[in-house]
């Protein structure tokens, strides 16, 4: 096994461990999770799809769910044939998504090796494995993660010198999966122009063509799936940016990304990334557009760590450059102390990752509750169907269609049912 494949095994094993230990999903992932379930199990029977009954606040694209489902379908068919419950097919689908995302990160790593050397690549791997959020999120079917894969490809082409390809991947991510990727596309495109890496008119021709293709693709597929003419990410952009309705889900201070989200997600790479910009003149040109992306995003009141997950690989690269330089100079007097401090930060990061994982493990109470219900009940002995009502909180905190068992189990997610009405309905169990 060569070194590159060994690195893939390390990252993949950690991501797989997170999937196996925390297979359930939250409300942010619900659209893509339910869509993957329906594509895999209902196929062309659109009337049975979950999104038509529970459309959510804004429509989302099906393209990511289709991509994952296509690659996951052989595994799902095998698991179904062998009699495994549907929760195992969710694990399989998430594993497939993780493979897709980590393969794009692999492409970025290859370019790091080519441009900065094997040692920088090793430290990039090290800081990535010591962080919790990137490898935990890479298997979670969020729009941010689907866009993240395209951003990794853009970063790789950027390092490779394929500047027009980098812009094209960012445009696809913006138009199809996350409209806010434009906040990354803008600074990167501007830097390409200022450094004369691209021609304005040639870039305009390429970018407009790519945008038209991406818009046509998402409108064609999603209009069929939603049974109406729709460009999902435009509606998301209108809802979040023009109407500023994202604030309905909470707000944070303007400095939150720099004082909370980035320190938690980067850990040891946070201070090292600052050092890296000072030690290698190539690094500031890579980090500055990504830093601008986070600054621009900070102006939006509603903030979540997953919104800036795309910035992590580039900050990790800067941190890896710093770690490599510190390691190479570790025998010199002042650098020896710096190296010892860096090793201590590595150990602290590992501890923080363990603690964060344990907190996340217990963050899906409803999924565990439904699993426990299936284990303690004996529906085979029941005379009729076993009806389970799942309230809104439970549907948001671990339960998806992948958690449901076959007959005689039946499930209801009907909303706004009063306590008095619940007493009069023939539900066998309530999950609240």
C-alpha positions as CSV (number, residue, x, y, z in Angstrom):
1,X,0.0,0.0,0.0
2,X,1.5,3.3,-1.0
3,X,1.6,6.4,1.2
4,X,-1.3,8.1,-0.5
5,X,-3.6,5.1,-0.1
6,X,-2.5,4.8,3.5
7,X,-3.7,8.4,4.1
8,X,-7.0,7.6,2.5
9,X,-7.5,4.6,4.8
10,X,-6.8,6.7,7.9
11,X,-9.2,9.5,6.9
12,X,-11.8,7.0,5.7
13,X,-11.6,4.8,8.8
14,X,-12.2,7.8,11.1
15,X,-15.1,9.0,9.1
16,X,-16.6,5.5,9.0
17,X,-16.2,5.2,12.8
18,X,-18.2,8.4,13.2
19,X,-20.9,7.0,11.0
20,X,-21.2,3.7,12.8
21,X,-21.2,5.4,16.2
22,X,-23.7,8.1,15.3
23,X,-25.8,6.9,12.3
24,X,-28.7,9.2,13.0
25,X,-29.3,12.6,11.4
26,X,-30.7,16.0,12.4
27,X,-33.2,18.4,10.9
28,X,-30.6,20.2,8.8
29,X,-30.0,16.9,6.9
30,X,-33.6,15.8,6.7
31,X,-34.3,16.8,3.1
32,X,-31.4,14.9,1.6
33,X,-31.8,12.0,4.0
34,X,-35.5,11.6,3.1
35,X,-34.8,12.1,-0.6
36,X,-32.1,9.4,-0.6
37,X,-34.6,7.1,1.2
38,X,-37.3,7.8,-1.3
39,X,-35.1,7.4,-4.4
40,X,-33.7,4.1,-3.1
41,X,-37.1,2.6,-2.0
42,X,-39.8,4.4,-3.9
43,X,-37.9,5.1,-7.1
44,X,-40.2,6.5,-9.7
45,X,-43.3,6.6,-7.5
46,X,-43.1,10.3,-6.7
47,X,-46.4,10.5,-4.9
48,X,-44.9,8.5,-2.1
49,X,-42.0,10.9,-1.6
50,X,-41.7,12.7,1.8
51,X,-41.0,16.2,0.4
52,X,-44.4,16.5,-1.2
53,X,-46.0,16.0,2.3
54,X,-43.4,17.9,4.2
55,X,-41.8,20.4,1.8
56,X,-39.8,22.4,4.3
57,X,-39.4,26.2,4.3
58,X,-37.6,26.3,1.0
59,X,-37.1,23.7,-1.8
60,X,-33.8,22.0,-2.1
61,X,-32.1,20.2,-5.1
62,X,-32.4,16.5,-5.6
63,X,-29.1,16.3,-7.5
64,X,-27.0,15.5,-4.5
65,X,-29.4,12.8,-3.3
66,X,-29.4,11.3,-6.8
67,X,-25.6,11.1,-7.0
68,X,-25.3,9.4,-3.6
69,X,-28.2,7.1,-4.2
70,X,-26.8,5.9,-7.6
71,X,-23.6,4.8,-6.0
72,X,-25.3,3.4,-2.9
73,X,-28.0,1.4,-4.6
74,X,-25.9,-1.8,-5.1
75,X,-25.1,-1.8,-1.4
76,X,-28.7,-1.1,-0.4
77,X,-30.0,-3.9,-2.7
78,X,-27.5,-6.3,-1.1
79,X,-28.4,-5.3,2.5
80,X,-32.1,-5.5,1.7
81,X,-31.7,-9.0,0.2
82,X,-29.8,-10.1,3.3
83,X,-32.7,-8.8,5.5
84,X,-30.9,-6.0,7.3
85,X,-33.1,-3.2,8.6
86,X,-33.2,0.2,6.8
87,X,-30.9,1.9,9.3
88,X,-28.1,-0.1,7.8
89,X,-28.9,1.3,4.4
90,X,-28.6,4.8,5.9
91,X,-25.2,3.9,7.1
92,X,-24.3,2.6,3.7
93,X,-25.5,5.8,2.0
94,X,-23.6,8.0,4.4
95,X,-20.5,5.9,3.8
96,X,-20.9,6.4,0.1
97,X,-21.2,10.2,0.6
98,X,-18.1,10.1,2.8
99,X,-16.2,8.3,0.0
100,X,-17.3,11.0,-2.5
101,X,-16.3,13.9,-0.3
102,X,-13.0,12.3,0.8
103,X,-12.1,11.5,-2.8
104,X,-12.3,15.3,-3.5
105,X,-10.2,16.0,-0.5
106,X,-7.7,13.4,-1.8
107,X,-7.5,15.4,-5.1
108,X,-6.7,18.5,-3.1
109,X,-4.1,16.5,-1.0
110,X,-2.4,15.4,-4.2
111,X,-1.9,19.0,-5.3
112,X,-0.6,19.9,-1.9
113,X,2.0,17.1,-2.2
114,X,3.0,18.4,-5.7
115,X,3.3,22.0,-4.7
116,X,4.5,21.9,-1.1
117,X,6.0,18.4,-0.7
118,X,5.3,15.1,1.1
119,X,6.0,16.5,4.6
120,X,3.4,19.3,4.2
121,X,0.9,16.7,3.0
122,X,1.6,14.6,6.1
123,X,1.0,17.5,8.5
124,X,-2.2,18.4,6.5
125,X,-3.4,14.8,7.2
126,X,-2.4,15.1,10.8
127,X,-4.2,18.3,11.6
128,X,-7.3,17.0,9.7
129,X,-7.4,13.8,11.7
130,X,-7.1,15.7,15.0
131,X,-10.1,17.8,14.1
132,X,-13.6,16.5,14.7
133,X,-15.9,18.5,12.5
134,X,-14.5,17.9,9.0
135,X,-14.5,14.1,9.2
136,X,-17.8,14.0,11.1
137,X,-19.6,16.3,8.7
138,X,-18.2,14.7,5.5
139,X,-20.7,11.8,5.7
140,X,-23.7,14.0,6.6
141,X,-26.0,14.8,3.6
142,X,-26.1,18.6,4.1
143,X,-26.2,21.0,1.1
144,X,-23.0,22.5,2.6
145,X,-21.2,19.2,2.4
146,X,-22.3,18.6,-1.2
147,X,-21.0,22.0,-2.1
148,X,-17.9,21.3,0.0
149,X,-16.9,18.5,-2.4
150,X,-17.0,20.8,-5.3
151,X,-15.0,23.4,-3.4
152,X,-12.3,20.8,-2.7
153,X,-12.0,20.2,-6.4
154,X,-11.8,24.0,-7.0
155,X,-9.0,24.2,-4.4
156,X,-7.1,21.4,-6.1
157,X,-7.4,23.0,-9.5
158,X,-6.3,26.3,-8.0
159,X,-3.1,24.8,-6.7
160,X,-2.7,23.0,-10.1
161,X,-2.9,26.2,-12.0
162,X,-6.2,25.4,-13.7
163,X,-7.9,28.6,-12.7
164,X,-10.8,28.4,-15.1
165,X,-11.7,24.9,-13.9
166,X,-11.5,26.2,-10.3
167,X,-14.1,28.9,-11.1
168,X,-16.3,26.4,-12.9
169,X,-16.5,24.1,-9.8
170,X,-17.3,27.0,-7.6
171,X,-20.1,28.1,-10.0
172,X,-21.6,24.6,-9.9
173,X,-21.5,24.6,-6.1
174,X,-23.1,28.1,-6.0
175,X,-25.9,27.5,-8.5
176,X,-26.9,23.9,-7.5
177,X,-26.0,23.3,-3.8
178,X,-25.2,26.4,-1.8
179,X,-25.9,29.9,-3.1
180,X,-23.6,31.4,-0.4
181,X,-20.6,29.8,-2.1
182,X,-20.7,33.0,-4.2
183,X,-19.0,34.7,-1.2
184,X,-16.0,32.4,-1.8
185,X,-16.3,32.6,-5.6
186,X,-16.1,36.4,-5.6
187,X,-12.8,36.8,-3.6
188,X,-11.1,33.9,-5.5
189,X,-12.2,35.2,-8.9
190,X,-11.1,38.7,-8.0
191,X,-7.6,37.5,-6.9
192,X,-7.3,35.6,-10.2
193,X,-8.0,38.8,-12.1
194,X,-5.7,40.9,-9.9
195,X,-2.8,38.4,-10.3
196,X,-3.5,38.1,-14.0
197,X,-4.1,34.4,-13.7
198,X,-7.2,34.7,-15.9
199,X,-8.5,37.0,-18.6
200,X,-11.7,38.8,-17.7
201,X,-13.5,38.2,-21.0
202,X,-12.4,34.5,-21.2
203,X,-13.4,34.0,-17.6
204,X,-16.8,35.6,-18.3
205,X,-17.4,33.4,-21.3
206,X,-16.5,30.2,-19.4
207,X,-18.4,31.2,-16.3
208,X,-21.6,32.2,-18.0
209,X,-21.6,29.0,-20.0
210,X,-21.1,26.9,-16.8
211,X,-23.8,28.9,-15.0
212,X,-26.3,28.4,-17.8
213,X,-25.5,24.6,-17.8
214,X,-25.8,24.3,-14.0
215,X,-29.1,26.3,-13.9
216,X,-30.6,24.3,-16.7
217,X,-29.6,21.0,-15.0
218,X,-31.1,21.9,-11.6
219,X,-34.3,23.4,-13.0
220,X,-34.8,20.3,-15.3
221,X,-34.3,17.7,-12.5
222,X,-35.9,19.6,-9.6
223,X,-38.9,20.8,-11.5
224,X,-39.8,17.2,-12.2
225,X,-39.2,16.1,-8.6
226,X,-41.1,19.1,-7.1
227,X,-43.9,18.9,-9.7
228,X,-43.5,22.7,-10.4
229,X,-41.1,25.0,-12.1
230,X,-38.3,25.7,-9.5
231,X,-34.7,26.7,-9.2
232,X,-34.1,25.7,-5.6
233,X,-31.0,27.6,-4.7
234,X,-32.4,30.8,-6.1
235,X,-35.3,30.5,-3.7
236,X,-32.9,29.8,-0.9
237,X,-30.9,32.9,-1.9
238,X,-34.1,35.0,-1.9
239,X,-35.3,33.6,1.4
240,X,-32.0,33.9,3.3
241,X,-30.4,37.0,1.7
242,X,-33.1,39.2,0.2
243,X,-35.8,38.5,2.8
244,X,-33.2,37.9,5.5
245,X,-35.4,35.2,7.0
246,X,-32.5,33.0,8.1
247,X,-32.4,35.1,11.2
248,X,-35.6,33.4,12.4
249,X,-33.4,30.5,13.4
250,X,-31.2,32.5,15.7
251,X,-28.3,35.0,15.4
252,X,-24.8,35.4,16.6
253,X,-22.4,38.3,17.0
254,X,-20.3,39.4,14.0
255,X,-17.1,37.9,15.5
256,X,-18.6,34.5,16.2
257,X,-16.9,32.6,13.4
258,X,-13.5,33.8,14.6
259,X,-14.0,33.5,18.3
260,X,-16.1,30.3,18.4
261,X,-16.6,28.3,15.1
262,X,-13.1,28.4,13.7
263,X,-11.3,27.7,17.0
264,X,-13.6,24.7,17.6
265,X,-13.3,23.3,14.0
266,X,-9.6,24.0,13.4
267,X,-8.2,23.4,17.0
268,X,-4.4,23.3,16.6
269,X,-4.6,24.4,13.0
270,X,-6.1,27.8,14.1
271,X,-2.9,29.3,15.6
272,X,-0.7,27.4,13.1
273,X,-2.6,28.7,10.1
274,X,-1.8,32.3,11.2
275,X,1.9,31.3,11.5
276,X,1.8,29.6,8.1
277,X,0.9,32.9,6.3
278,X,4.1,34.4,7.7
279,X,6.5,31.5,6.8
280,X,5.7,30.9,3.2
281,X,5.0,33.7,0.7
282,X,2.8,31.4,-1.4
283,X,0.3,30.8,1.5
284,X,-1.2,34.4,1.9
285,X,-2.4,34.3,-1.7
286,X,-4.2,31.1,-0.9
287,X,-5.6,32.0,2.5
288,X,-6.7,35.6,1.9
289,X,-9.6,34.9,-0.4
290,X,-10.8,32.2,2.0
291,X,-10.4,34.5,4.9
292,X,-12.4,37.1,3.0
293,X,-15.2,34.5,2.5
294,X,-15.5,34.0,6.3
295,X,-15.4,37.8,6.9
296,X,-18.2,38.4,4.3
297,X,-20.2,35.5,5.8
298,X,-19.8,37.1,9.3
299,X,-22.1,40.0,8.2
300,X,-25.1,37.6,8.0
301,X,-26.7,37.4,11.4
302,X,-27.6,33.7,11.3
303,X,-24.4,31.7,11.8
304,X,-23.5,28.0,11.9
305,X,-20.2,26.2,11.8
306,X,-21.3,24.1,8.7
307,X,-21.7,27.4,6.7
308,X,-17.9,27.9,6.7
309,X,-16.8,24.3,6.6
310,X,-15.4,24.9,3.1
311,X,-12.7,27.2,4.6
312,X,-11.2,24.5,6.7
313,X,-9.0,22.7,4.1
314,X,-7.3,25.9,3.1
315,X,-6.6,26.9,6.7
316,X,-5.4,23.4,7.3
317,X,-2.9,23.8,4.4
318,X,-1.6,27.0,5.9
319,X,-1.3,25.2,9.3
320,X,0.5,22.2,7.7
321,X,3.1,24.6,6.1
322,X,3.8,26.1,9.5
323,X,4.0,22.7,11.2
324,X,6.4,21.4,8.6
325,X,8.7,24.5,9.0
326,X,8.6,24.2,12.8
327,X,9.4,20.5,12.6
328,X,12.4,21.0,10.3
329,X,13.9,23.6,12.6
330,X,13.1,21.7,15.9
331,X,16.8,21.3,16.8
332,X,17.4,25.0,16.9
333,X,17.1,26.6,20.4
334,X,14.1,28.9,20.0
335,X,12.4,26.5,17.6
336,X,12.7,23.7,20.0
337,X,10.3,25.4,22.4
338,X,8.0,26.2,19.6
339,X,8.0,22.6,18.5
340,X,7.2,21.4,22.1
341,X,4.3,23.9,22.2
342,X,3.0,22.5,18.9
343,X,3.2,19.0,20.2
344,X,1.2,20.0,23.2
345,X,-1.4,21.6,21.0
346,X,-1.7,18.4,19.0
347,X,-2.4,16.5,22.2
348,X,-5.0,19.1,23.4
349,X,-6.7,18.9,19.9
350,X,-6.9,15.1,20.2
351,X,-8.6,15.5,23.6
352,X,-11.0,18.1,22.4
353,X,-12.0,15.9,19.5
354,X,-12.8,13.0,21.8
355,X,-14.9,15.2,24.1
356,X,-16.7,16.7,21.1
357,X,-17.4,13.3,19.7
358,X,-18.9,12.1,22.9
359,X,-21.2,15.1,23.0
360,X,-22.3,14.4,19.4
361,X,-22.9,10.7,20.2
362,X,-25.6,11.7,22.6
363,X,-27.1,14.4,20.4
364,X,-29.7,12.2,18.6
365,X,-32.1,11.2,21.4
366,X,-35.1,10.4,19.2
367,X,-33.2,8.0,17.0
368,X,-32.1,6.0,20.1
369,X,-35.7,6.2,21.5
370,X,-37.2,4.7,18.4
371,X,-34.5,2.0,18.2
372,X,-35.3,1.1,21.8
373,X,-39.0,1.0,21.1
374,X,-38.4,-1.5,18.3
375,X,-36.3,-3.6,20.6
376,X,-38.6,-3.8,23.5
377,X,-41.9,-4.2,21.6
378,X,-43.1,-7.5,20.0
379,X,-45.4,-6.4,17.1
380,X,-45.4,-10.0,15.8
381,X,-47.7,-10.9,18.7
382,X,-50.0,-7.9,18.0
383,X,-53.4,-8.4,16.4
384,X,-53.1,-5.4,14.1
385,X,-50.9,-2.6,13.0
386,X,-48.6,-0.8,15.5
387,X,-49.0,2.9,15.0
388,X,-46.2,5.2,16.2
389,X,-46.7,9.0,16.3
390,X,-43.5,11.0,15.9
391,X,-43.7,14.6,17.1
392,X,-41.8,17.5,15.5
393,X,-39.0,17.5,18.0
394,X,-38.4,13.8,17.4
395,X,-38.4,14.2,13.7
396,X,-35.8,16.9,14.1
397,X,-33.5,15.0,16.4
398,X,-32.6,11.6,15.0
399,X,-35.6,10.0,13.3
400,X,-35.8,9.7,9.5
401,X,-37.6,7.3,7.2
402,X,-34.5,5.1,7.4
403,X,-35.3,4.4,11.0
404,X,-38.7,2.9,10.2
405,X,-39.4,-0.8,10.2
406,X,-41.7,-2.8,8.0
407,X,-45.2,-4.1,8.8
408,X,-46.9,-4.2,11.2
409,X,-45.2,-0.9,12.1
410,X,-46.9,2.3,10.9
411,X,-45.7,5.8,11.5
412,X,-47.3,9.3,11.6
413,X,-45.5,12.6,11.5
414,X,-48.7,14.6,11.5
415,X,-48.1,18.0,13.0
416,X,-50.1,20.3,15.4
417,X,-52.1,17.5,17.0
418,X,-53.4,18.6,20.4
419,X,-52.9,16.5,23.5
420,X,-56.6,15.8,23.7
421,X,-56.7,14.7,20.1
422,X,-53.7,12.4,20.7
423,X,-55.7,10.6,23.4
424,X,-58.6,10.0,21.0
425,X,-56.4,8.7,18.1
426,X,-55.5,5.0,17.9
427,X,-51.7,5.5,18.2
428,X,-50.0,2.6,19.9
429,X,-46.9,4.6,20.9
430,X,-45.9,8.2,21.1
431,X,-42.3,9.3,20.5
432,X,-41.8,12.7,22.0
